Amino acid sequence: MSKTSPGHFFEDYQVGQVIRHAIPRTIAEGERALYHALYPARHALYSSDEFAVDCGLDGSPMDDLLAFHVVFGKTVPDISLNAIANLGYAEGRWLRPVWPGDTLRAESEVIGLRENSNGKSGIVWVRTRGLNQMGDAVLEYVRWAMVRKRDPAAPAPETVVPDLAKVVAAQDLVVPEGLDFSRYDFDLAGEPHRWGDYEIGETIDHVDGVTVEEAEHMLATRLWQNTAKVHFDATIREDGKRLIYGGHVISMARALSFNGLANAQVMVALNAGAHANPCHAGDTIRAWSEVLDKAPTDAPGIGAIRLRLVAHKGAAGELPLRDQAGAYAPEVLLDLDYWALIPL
């Protein structure tokens, strides 16, 4: 009997199946430094204990996307080890901060299946929860991936496509307990712009670009224990190139958004997302954001802002999105819709 596993293939999944993912991960303080070494992340709440204490917290929590990547990485051996691509996200919410010393694990439920017309692969939808050492959920999200079939002749499962919300309702956003922006220090945060300074429909070019290297991508996938074959093995794809991990693009774009959105401190919901085109080593990532919506919260001094974050590899100053046929322009890497908390 083989001691090794080739991972799950499309025909191995059933709607309603619950998977408890292996290898819980204890988050050390040093991972903050690694995260900030990988990305130009500068949001003050995640950089300074003193700033976080002045905002009502006990200290600086781990970056929201760091927690997301750790939980996501737990799911890869069971969900996307044999994926062709990770396609999208919906109904994501951060439910409580992750602190240095927390141990995270993940559980996923299969909520949808649809075989592709070529009979060689299919789409798998899962709802994933990240849990800490006390069993409390720290985040939840839905994602879907295109997964290879082991045997193209295997019968297709019944098609079930989940009905997913297009946006997390503002009243369902979770503000971290104790968070208070009524004494917010805009000088230390880096920009003066507050909730009322942003207009729905406004577009912000984040100006800077970062060229992605193989070394940093490989460090990121190993750090988050993301073992998807397309990120490690250059022989898996016909073009002979390793795909840059999609989470790497998300974090790079979010970090670049500091220029213009330095006070959009806390990510609280992931409404939708698509990895529009592959990213490879040598690509230069740039980003822009569009303000989609705004909402008040019950927390002192805190508003919510809904943002569309687009990462692209176009020229500086260009804001490509779709071509004349309505498809994503080839320069577009990421189209992400999220809610963040910002001082009023």
Protein Blocks (a to p, Z undefined) as FASTA:
>chain_A
ZZbdebjafklpcehiacddehiadddfklmmmmmmmpccfbfklmpmklmmmnopabdc
ddfklmmmmmmmmmmmmmmmmpfbdfbdchiacfbdcdehiacddddddfbdcddfklpa
ccdddddddddfkopafbdcddddddddfblmbccdddddddddfbdcfklpccdehiac
klccfklnopabdfklpcghiacdehiacdddfklmmmmmmmnopabfklmmmmlpmnlp
acddfklmmmmmmmmmmnopamlmbacbdfbdcdfbacdehiacddddddfbdcddfbeh
iacddddddddfbdehiacfbdfkopacfkbmbdcdddddddZZ
